[in-house]
Amino acid sequence: MESKIATRLRGKMAQAICLALVVALLSACGSNESKHDSKANEQSAVQETIVKYTGDPSKAIPYVYTTKRELALTFNGMGDSGTMDKLLDQLDTYQIKATFFLTGMRVAEEPGIAQDILLRGHEIGNNTLNGYDMSKLSYDQIYKEIHLANEVIEKETGVTPRYIRTASGDYNDDVRLAAAHNGLSAVISYSLFLHNWQDETEIQKKNYIRKYINRGGIISLDTEENQQITESISLIAEAAKDVGYSFVPLSQLVSEGGERKRLEEIEGYDAAGINADYTSTKYTLIDRKETGRKEVALTFDDWGTDYTITKIVDILDKYGVKASFFLRADGVEKNPNLARSIAEAGHDVGNHTYSHSELNDLSALQIQSDIVKAHKVITEAIQEKPAMIFRPPTGAVTDEQAQIISAAGYHLIVDFDADPNDWNRSRTADQIVAAIMEQSKSGSIILLHMLDDLHTIEALPIAIEKLEAKGYSFVRVSDLIKE
């Protein structure tokens, strides 16, 4: 078998003549032209200046809008045959069907590898002809990079790509227009580009990948740059399994995804706004609701990864419990699919500010601006009006601050009367449960958190069962205040 160095040397030599070969390949599809005419037409096609496309650009997709527990694994480029064999074997081991974005040059050099990718059940996308930096090229150069790559891939594999990704994953308006001009439906970037590991421990590697295992996510690796690519596949596969998510081909992920409405199209997007006239504004502050019923409200603050939040939602679903989630919006902004999944499960989605700054550190305008920004981010993520309930960071709020919050549109401010301090990572599940049971009473609002690496996930099912055994039922805060 040819060594990697020899393969690369051969590849470099081939590149000097490969573009001419590419053009020649395109003429070998049954043309009846004379060789002289064919050559002239090919040279004309390469040299022709392309007029910029005036239709709609291709979609730009860094992730897919979906609440399905699915994501896609993708690769840039095409390594040497030894690397690709090991990679494809590893994907077979974990039964993952991936999408490979290939440059036209590499496909022209080694079409057998591209054909093997397809035979193993994977998809092929367009990685441009040479993998150049698209930001430095003119429109007609971008068009030709995409067009010739498409033609080579189709000639050598029989497949016409549906998607394009640039070598860096970056794109501009010209790339989107040229992609549409070439009949490609989307320009794909990624939610995670996994580079080489440095000195990370196994736990650090697992935690890093787990952080980016998102519903609708698109993970990307480079087959030539990534030196631990087979190791990374096992880490990615195991992380997805831990969360309970599966990998599907990119085309399936995209086709099953939804179209997000623009913020202004969502009813209630403007329910929060800046209002400097707050001194006489009324508000309701609740930490417990006096009620004759034995019922409590479970509430969850802040934000976490799919691993943590999905497990919380699954536990609640198992016991038929509806709860109230107060979301930190800077986290929601990075992972809107997860926020939407909470709303779809029937839970309250409330506002816990955008930046989680303590209110005492902010002016009236800063408080309202932060809340309004959070409202817009959350509304756009869940595609509906939030529950319009607000919880201040730490739960601390003065009368003046409550007026400021209410004037911005959030008239109901929710505190709590049962606090097991689950945010403290040193607190065990048993300690959390004991505190919940000791502090809870009819009408209690119980404070919990959806931060990562707490013992809340372990404590939650035990607490639910113990509260139920004492005759308690569970309601959302929005239900509790209606009674």
N, C-alpha and C positions, 0 to 999 in steps of 0.2 A: 504494500500500500504506500502511496506517495506521502512523504512527510509533510507536515503543516508548512514548513519553510519553503519546500519545493513547490507546494501548491500555490503559496502566495507569490513566489517569484514568477511562476507561470501566469498567474492572474495579472500581475503588473505588466508583463510583456503583452498579454492579450489586450489589455486596455488601450494600448496604442493603436490597435487596428480594429477594436471592437465596434466602434461607432459605424465604421464602414461596413462591417459584417452585419450589424443590426439592420442597416438600410438594405443590404443585399437579402437578408432573411425575409424582409417584408415583401419583396418582389417574387418570392418563390411560392406563392399561393395560387398558381394556376394562371398567371397573366399570359396573354397571347401577344403582348408587345414584343417587339424586337429587343435584343439586348441593348442596342444603342439608345432606343427610345426609352426603355425602362430605366437605364442609368441616368438619362437626362431628367426624367420625371422625379426620380428619387432625390437627386441633387437639388432639384427645384423645391421639392417638399421640405427638405431640411433647411434650405436657405430662405424660403418664403417668410415674409414678415406677417405675423398673425395679428389680425384686428381684435382688439379687446372685446370680450363677450359682454353683451348688454342685458342678458337675461338674469334670472335670480341665481345667486351664488349657491354652491353646495352647502349643506348644513355643516356646522362646526360642532364636533361631538367630543368633549373631554370625558364625559360619563353619560350614561343613559338614564333618563327619568323613569324610574320604575320602583315599585316596592316589592317586587319579586326578589326572592333570596338567591339572586344570580349575579354573576359578574363574568368578565371575559379576560382571557390571558392572551397577550399578543407579543410578537417579536419583531424587531427591526433587523433587516439584513439577512444574509445567508452565510454562515460560517463554513469552514472546510468540511469535507465529507465525514471525517472522524467526529468532529464536534456535533455535526447535525445528526449523525446516527445515534450518538449517546443521548442527545436531547430528545429525539423522537421516541427512543426507547423509554426514556423517563416519563414522557407524556403518556405513552401507552400504559406504563405501570400504574399511573394514577388515573387512567381513563379520562384524560383531559383532551378536548378538541380545541385547538388554538387557531389563531390567525397570524400568518407570517406576511409581513410587509417586505417585499423583495425588490431590490433594484433591478432594472432591466439589464444592466451590465453583468451582474452575477448570474442571472438566469441565462443570458447568452453564453457565458463562460461554461457553466455547469448545469445544463437543463435537467440532467438526471436527478439532481438533488431536489429541484422544484417539483419534478414529477413524483418523487418519493413522498414529499410533503402531502401532496394531494392523495396519493394512494393510501396514506395512513389516516385519511379522513379529516385533514385540516384544511383551512381556507387560505387563499393567497390574496394579498392586497398589493397595491402599487406603492413602492417606496422611492419613486422617481427613477430616472434612467441612471444617474450617477451618484445620487445622494448629496448633491450640492446644497449649499446654504441658499434657500429660496429667496431670502430677504435681499440678496445681492444681485438677483437676476431681474431682467426686464420681463414684461408680461409674455412676449412671444417666446423667450427662453424658457420660462416656467411652463408654458403650454407644451412646448416640444419635449421637455424633460418628462412630463406626464404622458404625453401622447406616445412617444417612442417606447417608453417602458410598458405601457398598456399593450402596444402592438407586439413587442417581444414576448411578453408573458403569454399572450393569446396564441402566438405562433408556436411556442415551445410546449405549452401545457394544454391548450384548448380552452382555457378559462379566461374570461374577461373580468378583471377586477371591478368591484363595486365601490371600493373605498381607497382613499389615498392617505398616507401619512408621510410627512417630510422626515428627513433623517433626524432632526432635532425634536420633532413634534410640534415645533412652532409653525405658525402660518399667518398670512396677511390676507387682505382682501383680494389681491391678485391670485393667490393660490386657490382661494375658494371659487373665484370666477373661472380660472383655468380648469379647475376640477369639473365644474358644471359644464364648461365648454367641451370637455372630453367625455361627458356622459356619466361621470362618477357622482354618486348620490351624497357622499359625505367626506369631509376632511376629519380624520380621527387624530386626536391627541391622546391623553391618558390621565388617569387619576393618580397613578404612581408609576414613576420610571425607576426601576431598581438597578442601581449601579453596583460596582464591586464592593464587597464588604471590606472593612479595614481591620480594626482590632476588636470588633464587637464580640461579646460572649454569645453563647447559644440562646440564652434568655433574652438578651438585648435584640438579637436578630428576630426572634419569634415575636417579641412585643412590638418591634418596628413594623413588621409585616401585618400583624394583627390590627394595628392602628389604621391601615389602609385597605382592609378587607371590607369593602362597602357594597351595598346593594347597587347594582348598575355600574359598578366601577370597571375601569379598563386598566389593567396592569400591563406594563411594557418592559421588556428586557431586550438588550442588544446582543445578538448571537456572536458578534465578533469582539465587542468591548468587554462583555461580562465574563470574567475568568472563572467564576464559580456558578455557572449557569445551571448545571444539573443539581447542585446542592440547593440552589434557590428554588427550583421547582418543587423539591420535597418540602421545603419550609412553607412555600405558598400553599401547596395542597393541604398540608396539615393544619395551617391556620384557617383556611376556608372551612375545613371539616369541623374544627373546634367551634366556629361561629354557627355552623349549620347551613352554610351557603354552598352552592355548586357552580362550577364553571360551565358556560355554554359558549358555542361559537359566537363571534361578534355579530354576525348577520342575524342570528336568532335574538340576541340581546337587543339589538337596534329595532328589529321588526316588532318585538313584543313591548317595547317601551312606549311611553305616552308622550304627548305634546303638552308642554307646560303653558298655561295661560300667562300672559304678561300681567304684571302686578296690577296695572290699571283696569284690567278686565275682571278682577276678582272682587266680588261684593264684600264690602267692609275694609278694603285696603286703606281707606282714608278715615277709618274710625278713630285713629290716633293722630294728633297733630300738635304743633307748637301753639301754646296759649299763655301769654304773659299775664293775663288777668286771672289770677288764681286765688286771691286773698279771701274771697267769699265762697269759694267752691266747696261743695259738700262731698263727702266721701264715706265709704263704709270700710272699717277695718275689722277683720274677723280673725280670731285665733281658735275659737271653738264655738259651736252652735248649740245653744240650750235646746235640748230635744228630749221628748219622752221615749224616743226609740233607742234601742241599743244599736247604734250605727256609728261608724268612724270613717274618716276620709284618709286614704293613703296618698301622700304627695311626694313627688320626686323632683329634686332641684339639679340645676347645672347641666352638664353634658358629658358624654363619654363616647366610646367606640361602639361599633355595631355589636361587638362581642358582648359588652356589658348591657347595653340598652335592649338588644334583642332578647337576651336571657331574662331580663326583668319583665318585658312585655309577654314573653312566653309563660313565665310563672303566673302572672296575673290572669292570662287566658286560661291556663290549666284549672284555676280555681274559680273562674267566672267573675273575676273582680275587675271593676272599672275604677281607674285612679285619675289623679290630676298631675300633669307634668309641667313644670315651670322651666322653660328652656333658655339656656344661655345662647344668644343668637349668633355670636361669633363662631360657635361650633356648628350651629344649624347652617350657616352660610356655606361652610365647607362640605356639608353632608346633608343636603335637603331631603334626599330619599328616606333617610332614617327618621327625620321629623315627620314626614308624611306617613310613614308606617305606624307611628304612634297615634296619629289622628285617625287613620283607617281602622285601627283596633278599637276605636270608640272611647278613647280617653280624652279628658280635657287637655288642651294645649294652651298653656299660659305663658306670660312674659316674665322673664327673669333678668331683664336688661340685655344690652348687646355685649358690653365689656366686663360686666360684673364688678364695676367700681363701686366702692362704698359711697352711699349718698352724701355723707358728711364731707366728702372730698370734692363735691361737685356744686356748681352754681345751679340756680333754678333752670336756666336755659340748657345747661349741660345735662341735667337730669332728664328734661323733656326730650332733648335731642337723642339721647341714648335710648330712651324708651320707644320713641317714634321709629328710630332706625331698626330696633329689634322687632317692632310690630311689622314693619314692611318685610324684613327678612323672613320672619316666621310665616306671615301670610302668603308670601310667594312660594315658600317651601311646601306648605301643606295645601296650597291652592284653595283655601277657604278662610273665612274670618276666624281668628282664634277665639278662645273662650272669654277674652277680655277680663281676665283675672291677672293680677300682678303680685309678685312676691319680691320684696326688696332683698338685695344681698345681705346676708347675715340675719335677716328678719328685722333689723333695726330701722325705725322710721319715726320721725318727729311729726307733730301736727302740721307744721308748715310744709314739710316734704310730702306728706300725704295729700295736701291740697294741690301741690305742684303736679303730682302724679295724676290725680283725678282730673285736673284741668286739661291734661294731655289726652284724656279719653279713657283712662283706666280707673273707673270709679270704685271698684272693689279691690281692696288690698288684703292679701291673705297671709297671715302669719300662722302660728302653730302653737299648740300647748303640749305636745308630746315630742320630745327631742332626744333620741337615743344616741346622739353624737356619732352616727355611723360614718361620718366623713373622716373620723380619726382612724387611720389604718391600723392602729394598735388595738382597736376595739374588736373583740372576737364576736362571732355570730351569737354565741350564748349571751354575751353581755348586751348586745343590741336587742335581742329578743326580750331579755329580762327587763330592760328599760322601757320597751314598748308596753309590756304587760303591766308594769308598775304605774306608768303615767297615763295610760289610755282610759277614757271614760266615755259615756254616751256623748256624741257630738264632737269628739276629739278630732283635731287635724294633726296627723302624724307626719313629721318631717323625716324624709329619707333622701338619699342622693343617688344619682346615676353615674357617679365618677368611677373610673376604672380602679381595679385592685383594692377595692374595699371588701368587707365581708357581708355586704348587704345582700348579695345574691344568695349566699348560704342562709342568711337569717330570714329572708322574706317568706319562704314557704312555711317555715316553722311558726313564724309570727301569725300568719294568716290562719293556720290550723288552730293555734292556741286561742286566738281571738274568736274564731268561729265556735270553738268548744265552749266558750263563755257566753255564747248567744249573740255575738256581734255580727252585723252585716256590714257591707262596704258600699260606700257611695262616692261619687265624684264631688268635689267642692261645689261645682255648679248646681248639682242636685241638692246638696245640703242646704244651700242658702235659699232655695226656692220653697222650702218647707215652712 
